[in-house]
Amino acid sequence: MELQNIQVVVFLGLTLLIAIVTFWFCRGARQGEDGTQEYFLAGNDLKWYFVAGSITLTNLSTDQLVGMNGNQMALLAWWELAAVAGLLMLTFIFLPIYYRYECTTTTELLEKRYNNQHIRAVISVLFLLGNIFIFLPGVLYGGSLFMQSMFGIDLNLYILAALFAIVGAIYAIVGGLRAVAVSDTFSGILLLGLAILVVFVSLRAINFDFSGIPQERLTLIGGPASDIPFSALFTGMIFIQMFYWSTNQTITQRAMASPTVKEAQKGVLFAALIRLLIVPPIIVLPGIVAFKLYGDIGDATYGTIVGDLLPSFLSGAFAAAIAAAVLTTFNSILNASAALWVCDIHKTYFNKNPNVKRLSLWVSIAMVLLAFMMIPIFNNPESSLINTMQTLFGLLSMPILSAFIVGLLFKNVNPYAMIIAVVFSVCLYAFFIFVWPSLPGGGYIHMMAVTLFAGIAMALTVNRLVFKQNAIWDANRIFAD
């Protein structure tokens, strides 16, 4: 398909419009004495609708639309349905705690619970490693691949990725969280509307007839060797959602930027409603339809079906929506990563009063360059984008979650016992997926649950045997309010 002028005009026009609207909403934002609060928490006055919009689009990017549709099976809807449980945990369990402890980053809660700044830094480093080497390159790769497959252009994938990286970094560096959240919201309205339209035109292309599609691509009950074994919904899946939605700085940062906990909770609940009603069909149905139309074409699925079925002016609009999704996810991760570095590491070990914007500029540039160098790892035709990202992130997610669970449920746990347990958990999961990958398909989800409980057990054992401290159950007090 040749790139048409109308596609370019619509794409550039909508992209510019989102930028202008974002600038208009962010102009004249109040600036407090603490640059950190404004830059990373939008001055703590983010309204619930911006919280909902930012959470939705920060998560909903090319790794979902491209990666999940690229699997071309209904089973992947479980990631989004289970996410509702994660958002509810954030709403009613974690948000009240973050606000009570007046946290800027999720890891600040660990410092206050363990009364130790080093465990906060260790967990921040793990978050940063995941963002730089897994999420940022995954988003760049998925967005660039979509543009290639949708427009059928010969422009090198790495040039497209570089363009996304540069523009996304500008949003994050210049505007801070406020600009990120506002652009997320308006981009999200555009993206969700067009994604629903893609579902409709896809179904119409096959006359709403799913005959001829193998049953294993239509079922929601995954077998033991499938990408999501049904039993995994009750083991690792729930903990993956708890980690991602309730402790992950990139997501929770938006909810921590509201003036009150109730305002934040309204935003998260609305995001959960979107996740329940809208997101599952848009991330699986086009892929299933594409299997009937084209066969198994992997991660090129979504771009191909959008480019073939939408008229030129709408495909240009969709390109703008996808570009916005890539940019907002990318700049959200960058802003969250800068917050982790500045608040958790730089202020602790280097300079207590840095120039936040200048430091964030250099940190963001370094992270963008590192992420760009990692893109070739995701350009792997043997594994879908989403499966690669989920598998790799288990190296960090369960060790991090173990530190939060122990910190919230117990007191009198030595922070160094927890640090030892975190390192042990990382090594254990690495053994499961690289050395002894004994379970096929989505078996890594089971291994995540094993890794989590092994990490918790290791922390409590080391605390007792090495540091001679008895952990004291403290959940009744911490969740009392």
C-alpha positions in Angstrom: 0.0 0.0 0.0 1.4 3.4 -1.0 1.5 6.2 1.5 -1.1 8.7 0.5 -1.1 12.5 1.0 -4.4 12.4 3.0 -2.9 9.9 5.4 0.1 12.2 6.0 -2.1 15.3 6.4 -4.5 13.7 8.9 -1.6 12.1 10.8 0.4 15.3 11.2 -2.8 17.4 11.9 -4.0 15.2 14.7 -0.5 14.9 16.2 -0.1 18.7 16.2 -3.7 19.1 17.6 -2.9 16.9 20.6 0.3 18.8 21.3 -1.6 22.2 21.1 -4.4 21.0 23.4 -1.8 19.6 25.9 0.1 23.0 25.9 -3.2 24.8 26.5 -4.2 22.7 29.4 -0.7 22.9 31.0 -0.1 26.6 30.5 0.0 28.6 33.7 0.3 25.6 35.9 1.1 26.6 39.5 4.7 26.2 40.4 5.5 25.3 44.0 8.8 25.8 45.8 9.5 22.1 45.4 10.2 21.4 41.8 10.1 17.7 42.4 6.4 17.8 43.3 5.4 19.8 40.2 7.7 17.8 37.8 6.9 14.3 39.1 3.5 14.7 40.7 1.9 17.6 38.7 1.8 19.7 41.8 -0.6 17.2 43.4 -3.6 18.6 41.7 -4.3 16.1 38.9 -8.1 15.6 38.4 -9.6 12.2 38.3 -10.3 12.2 34.6 -6.6 12.9 33.9 -5.6 10.1 36.3 -8.0 7.7 34.4 -6.8 8.8 31.0 -3.1 8.7 31.8 -3.3 5.2 33.5 -5.3 3.9 30.5 -3.0 5.1 27.8 0.3 4.6 29.7 -0.6 0.9 29.7 -2.4 0.7 26.4 0.3 1.0 23.8 1.8 -1.0 21.0 2.9 -3.8 23.3 -0.8 -4.4 23.9 -2.4 -3.6 20.5 0.5 -5.0 18.4 1.8 -7.7 20.8 -1.6 -9.1 21.9 -3.2 -9.0 18.6 -0.1 -10.5 17.2 -0.8 -13.7 19.2 -4.1 -13.9 17.2 -6.0 -15.7 20.0 -8.7 -14.8 22.5 -6.7 -16.2 25.4 -4.7 -12.9 25.7 -7.8 -11.1 26.9 -7.1 -12.5 30.4 -4.2 -10.1 30.8 -6.7 -7.2 30.6 -9.5 -8.9 32.5 -7.1 -9.7 35.3 -5.8 -6.2 35.3 -9.2 -5.1 36.7 -8.3 -6.9 39.9 -4.9 -5.2 40.0 -6.6 -1.8 39.6 -9.0 -2.6 42.4 -6.1 -3.5 44.7 -4.5 -0.2 43.9 -7.7 1.7 44.6 -8.7 0.2 47.9 -5.5 -1.2 49.4 -2.4 0.6 48.1 -3.5 4.1 47.4 -4.7 4.9 50.9 -1.3 3.7 52.2 0.7 5.8 49.7 -1.2 8.9 50.6 -0.9 8.2 54.3 2.8 8.0 54.0 3.0 11.0 51.6 5.0 9.1 49.0 6.5 10.7 45.8 7.6 7.3 44.6 6.3 3.9 45.4 9.7 2.9 46.7 9.6 5.7 49.3 7.0 3.5 51.1 9.7 0.8 51.4 12.1 3.3 53.0 9.5 4.3 55.5 8.4 0.7 56.3 11.9 -0.7 56.6 13.4 2.5 58.0 16.3 2.2 55.5 17.2 4.2 52.4 19.3 1.5 50.8 16.4 -0.9 50.2 14.6 1.9 48.5 17.5 2.4 46.2 17.9 -1.3 45.4 14.3 -1.6 44.3 14.5 1.6 42.3 17.5 0.2 40.4 15.5 -2.9 39.6 12.6 -0.7 38.3 15.0 1.3 36.3 16.6 -1.8 34.7 13.2 -3.1 33.7 12.2 0.3 32.2 15.4 0.8 30.3 16.0 -2.7 29.0 12.5 -4.1 28.6 9.7 -1.6 28.5 11.2 1.4 26.7 12.7 -0.7 23.8 9.6 -2.8 23.6 7.4 0.2 23.1 9.8 1.7 20.5 9.9 -1.6 18.6 6.2 -2.2 18.7 5.3 1.3 17.5 7.8 1.3 14.7 6.7 -2.1 13.5 3.1 -0.9 13.4 3.9 2.0 11.3 5.9 -0.1 8.9 3.2 -2.8 8.5 0.3 -0.4 8.3 1.7 1.9 5.7 3.9 -0.6 3.9 6.8 1.9 3.9 10.4 1.0 3.5 11.7 3.4 6.1 14.1 1.6 8.4 12.6 0.5 11.6 15.4 2.0 13.7 14.8 5.4 12.1 11.1 5.3 13.1 12.2 4.2 16.6 14.6 7.1 16.8 11.8 9.6 15.9 9.5 8.2 18.5 12.3 8.3 21.1 13.2 11.9 20.4 9.6 13.3 20.4 8.6 11.2 23.5 11.7 12.4 25.4 10.8 16.1 24.6 7.3 15.6 26.1 8.7 14.0 29.3 11.6 16.4 29.7 9.9 19.7 29.0 6.5 19.1 30.4 6.9 16.7 33.3 4.0 14.6 34.6 1.3 17.2 34.0 2.0 17.3 30.2 2.3 13.5 30.1 -1.0 13.0 31.8 -2.9 15.6 29.7 -1.5 14.3 26.4 -2.3 10.7 27.6 -6.0 11.6 28.2 -6.7 13.2 24.9 -4.7 10.7 22.9 -6.6 8.0 24.8 -10.0 9.3 23.7 -8.8 9.2 20.1 -7.2 5.8 20.3 -10.0 4.0 22.1 -12.6 5.4 19.7 -10.6 4.3 16.6 -9.7 0.9 18.2 -13.4 0.2 18.7 -14.0 1.1 15.1 -11.2 -1.3 14.0 -13.0 -4.1 15.9 -16.2 -3.4 14.0 -14.7 -3.2 10.5 -12.6 -6.3 11.3 -15.7 -8.3 12.2 -17.6 -7.0 9.2 -14.8 -8.1 7.0 -15.6 -11.7 7.9 -19.3 -11.1 8.1 -19.1 -11.8 11.9 -18.4 -15.4 10.9 -15.6 -17.2 13.0 -15.9 -20.5 11.2 -12.7 -21.9 9.9 -10.7 -20.4 12.8 -9.1 -23.1 15.0 -10.9 -23.6 18.4 -7.6 -23.1 20.3 -7.6 -19.5 19.0 -11.1 -18.8 20.2 -11.1 -20.4 23.6 -10.6 -18.6 26.9 -9.6 -21.9 28.7 -5.9 -22.3 28.1 -4.3 -25.8 28.3 -1.1 -26.5 30.2 1.1 -25.7 27.2 -0.8 -22.6 26.1 0.4 -19.0 26.5 -1.9 -18.6 29.5 -2.7 -21.9 31.2 -6.1 -21.6 32.9 -4.5 -22.6 36.3 -2.0 -19.7 36.0 -4.9 -17.3 36.5 -4.9 -18.4 40.2 -1.1 -18.5 40.7 1.2 -16.0 39.1 -1.3 -14.0 37.1 -2.9 -12.3 40.2 0.5 -11.3 41.5 1.7 -10.0 38.2 -1.4 -7.7 38.3 -0.7 -6.7 41.9 2.8 -5.7 41.0 2.1 -3.9 37.8 -0.9 -1.8 38.9 -0.2 -1.3 42.6 3.6 -1.0 43.0 4.9 0.0 39.6 6.0 3.6 39.6 5.0 4.2 36.0 1.4 3.5 36.8 0.9 4.6 40.4 2.7 7.9 39.9 -0.5 9.2 38.1 -2.7 8.2 41.0 -0.4 9.6 43.6 -0.6 13.1 41.9 -4.2 13.9 42.9 -5.0 16.4 45.6 -6.8 13.7 47.7 -7.0 9.9 47.9 -10.7 9.9 46.9 -10.0 11.9 43.8 -7.3 9.4 42.9 -9.6 6.5 43.6 -12.3 7.9 41.3 -9.7 8.0 38.5 -8.4 4.5 39.0 -11.9 3.0 39.2 -12.8 4.7 35.9 -9.7 3.2 34.4 -10.8 -0.2 35.7 -14.1 0.2 34.0 -12.4 1.0 30.7 -10.2 -2.0 31.2 -13.2 -4.3 31.8 -15.5 -3.1 29.0 -13.4 -1.7 26.2 -9.9 -3.1 26.2 -10.3 -6.9 26.0 -12.1 -6.9 22.6 -9.7 -4.4 21.0 -6.6 -6.4 21.8 -7.8 -9.8 20.6 -10.6 -9.6 18.0 -8.7 -7.9 15.2 -5.9 -10.5 15.6 -8.3 -13.4 15.4 -10.0 -11.9 12.3 -6.5 -11.4 10.8 -5.8 -15.1 11.2 -8.8 -15.9 9.1 -7.9 -13.3 6.5 -4.1 -13.7 6.3 -3.0 -16.7 8.4 -0.4 -16.5 11.1 1.4 -13.2 10.5 2.6 -12.5 14.1 3.3 -9.0 15.3 2.6 -7.5 11.9 -1.1 -8.4 12.4 -2.5 -5.2 13.7 -0.8 -2.8 11.4 -1.8 -5.0 8.4 -5.4 -5.2 9.3 -5.7 -1.5 10.1 -3.9 -0.5 6.8 -6.1 -2.9 4.7 -9.6 -2.3 6.2 -9.7 1.4 7.2 -10.1 4.1 4.5 -7.1 6.4 3.9 -8.1 9.3 6.1 -9.0 7.0 9.0 -5.8 5.0 8.7 -4.0 8.4 9.0 -6.0 9.2 12.1 -5.2 5.8 13.5 -1.5 6.3 12.8 -1.7 9.5 14.8 -3.5 7.7 17.7 -0.9 4.9 17.7 1.9 7.4 17.5 0.3 9.2 20.5 0.0 5.9 22.4 3.7 5.1 21.8 4.8 8.6 22.8 2.7 8.8 25.9 3.7 5.3 27.1 7.3 6.2 26.3 7.3 9.5 28.0 5.4 8.1 31.0 8.1 5.5 31.6 10.8 8.2 31.1 9.2 10.5 33.6 8.7 7.7 36.2 12.2 6.5 35.7 13.6 10.0 36.1 11.6 10.3 39.4 13.1 7.0 40.6 16.6 8.2 39.8 16.2 11.7 41.2 14.2 11.0 44.3 15.5 7.6 45.3 19.2 7.6 44.2 20.6 11.0 43.3 19.1 12.8 46.3 20.2 10.1 48.6 23.8 9.5 47.4 24.9 12.5 45.4 23.1 15.8 45.9 20.1 16.5 48.2 19.0 19.6 46.3 19.6 19.0 42.5 18.1 21.1 39.7 15.3 18.6 39.0 14.7 19.6 35.4 18.3 19.7 34.4 19.1 16.4 36.1 16.0 14.7 34.5 17.2 16.0 31.1 20.5 14.2 31.3 19.1 11.1 32.9 16.4 10.8 30.3 18.9 11.2 27.4 21.0 8.4 28.9 18.0 6.1 29.3 16.8 6.8 25.7 20.1 5.9 24.3 20.4 2.7 26.3 16.8 1.7 25.4 17.4 2.3 21.7 20.4 -0.1 21.8 18.2 -2.9 23.2 15.6 -2.8 20.3 17.2 -5.7 18.4 16.4 -8.1 21.3 12.7 -7.6 20.6 13.0 -8.0 16.8 12.5 -11.7 17.2 10.1 -13.5 14.9 10.1 -16.7 17.1 8.4 -14.9 20.0 5.6 -12.4 20.1 6.4 -9.0 21.6 4.0 -9.3 24.6 5.3 -12.7 25.6 8.9 -11.6 25.4 8.2 -8.6 27.6 6.1 -10.5 30.2 8.7 -13.3 30.4 11.7 -11.0 30.9 9.9 -8.7 33.4 9.4 -11.6 35.7 13.1 -11.2 36.6 12.2 -8.0 38.4 8.5 -8.0 39.1 8.2 -10.8 41.7 11.4 -9.9 43.6 10.1 -6.3 43.9 6.7 -7.4 44.9 8.1 -9.6 47.6 9.8 -6.6 49.2 6.4 -4.7 49.3 4.5 -7.7 50.7 7.0 -8.3 53.5 7.3 -4.6 54.2 3.5 -4.2 54.5 2.6 -7.4 56.4 5.5 -7.5 58.9 7.6 -5.2 61.0 11.0 -5.9 62.6 12.4 -7.3 59.3 16.0 -6.3 58.7 16.2 -4.4 55.4 19.4 -6.3 54.5 17.5 -9.6 54.9 15.0 -8.3 52.3 17.8 -7.2 50.0 19.4 -10.6 50.1 16.0 -12.2 49.4 15.4 -9.9 46.4 18.8 -10.9 44.9 18.0 -14.5 45.5 14.6 -14.2 43.8 16.1 -12.6 40.7 18.6 -15.4 40.4 15.9 -18.0 41.0 13.6 -16.8 38.3 16.6 -16.4 35.9 17.3 -20.1 36.6 13.7 -21.0 35.8 13.6 -19.3 32.4 17.2 -19.5 31.1 18.7 -22.7 32.7 15.7 -24.9 33.5 12.7 -23.9 31.4 10.7 -27.0 32.3 7.2 -25.7 31.8 6.1 -24.9 28.2 4.1 -21.9 26.9 2.9 -19.7 29.8 4.5 -21.9 32.4 6.7 -18.9 33.4 3.6 -17.4 35.0 3.6 -20.4 37.5 7.3 -19.8 38.1 6.5 -16.2 39.0 4.3 -17.3 41.9 7.0 -19.8 43.0 9.6 -17.0 42.8 7.4 -14.6 44.9 6.8 -17.1 47.7 10.4 -18.2 47.7 11.5 -14.6 48.1 9.2 -14.0 51.0 10.3 -17.2 52.7 14.0 -16.3 52.2 13.5 -12.9 53.7 11.9 -14.2 56.8 14.4 -17.0 57.2 17.4 -14.8 56.8 15.9 -12.3 59.1 15.5 -14.9 61.8 18.7 -17.0 61.3 21.2 -14.5 60.2 20.1 -11.2 61.8 18.4 -12.8 64.8 15.2 -10.8 64.5 11.7 -12.2 64.7 9.3 -10.7 62.1 6.1 -9.4 63.7 2.8 -9.6 61.9 1.7 -5.9 61.3 -1.0 -6.2 58.7 -3.8 -5.4 61.1 -2.4 -2.0 61.8 -1.1 -1.0 58.3 -4.5 -1.8 56.7 -6.6 -0.5 59.6 -7.4 2.8 58.0 
